[in-house]
Amino acid sequence: MSPPAGLARPLPPPRADLGLRPGYHSPQVPVEVRLNTNESPYPPPSEWLEALLAEAGHIAFNRYPDRSARALREALGQLHGVRPEQVFAANGSNEVLQSVCLAYGGPGRKAVMFEPTYALHAHIAHLTGTELVQGRRRPDFTLDVSAAVELVEKQGPSIVFLCSPNNPTGLAEDAPTVCSVVAATNGLVVVDEAYGQFASWSALGLVAEDVPLVVVRTYSKTWSMAGLRLGYLIGPSEVVQALERVALPYHLDAVKQAAGRLALQFSSQMEHRVASVVAERQRLVAALCALPVQVWPSQANFVLWRPRERAGQEVWQGLVARSVLVRDTSTWPGLEGCLRTTVGTRDENDRFLSALAEVLA
Ligand code: PMP
């Protein structure tokens, strides 16, 4: 059947302000070595998959899942030593960030972030109609704490985003920095710790019922489950209740809830993978330092670097020609000429290093 004659007309325009911001998409090029999206280079443990398949046999697929994801939140609460009421989970930490913006941002409210940082903080805040206040980091990408405090005090935001370790620079914040920012605002401080397990310090220890701070984590990196789309937040239960009000009913499907809960039984394998990624990161940084590139210290599973004598884009293309894909951040504001490489397996890192040596020769 086709629509009756006369029904056709121009389609309505979407919101005019939906422009994509730089850094939102990472081009996917068919290559042998993919080091562009900060995933884990290892698959999840096979025992986890076996446990999930066994559990899937008991799921009542004709029924809606547990709307409150109680068992998953209990397991996450146990992992972090908090009550399940202090845990909010969603489809990837991006959706957690979106929920925060829906509940605490919106028209007439502001979100502060310090660029260069994770592009989605600005993007999601913008999509939810939240006014962006984009502070800057120092040229070495560290945060000038007194300038940050001054900006927050002047702007009075509803949300302040920190990212630790910061994507794409790899630098982590410390306790005095996070505490100073919390003390300077009446809004909610969001510490995005998507790469938190790779770092030497976490803001999780600052979470309390009467501290306006939340810590966001993901299954996409350390837990090797980027394909699962699961992230969560630890914070005051009052904040979690507000986030539940903006989440869609049954937003977490039953398989995902089980998968996330079962994954936590394999913490020691996860820690082992983190340790090997950190060891490879150190090797990668040392090898990069021997080449004509500037390298920033990283506490994450990626490294930011800048060729000293060649244009970033040209080097990126040379790597693609050798079937190695890294993230081209060279045109992002504040990151001129920089490229970002995800730490891969030993073989992948070797492929990257020898391709880079060739390109720079
Ligand atoms: N926060 C940061 C800092 C990230 O780098 C990423 C992924 N690139 C995310 C959040 C989103 O992760 P996910 O939605 O896969 O949990």
Residues whose N, C-alpha, C, O or C-beta is under 5 A from the ligand:
A	BS01	PMP	G92 S93 N94 Y118 N167 D192 A194 T218 S220 L230 G231
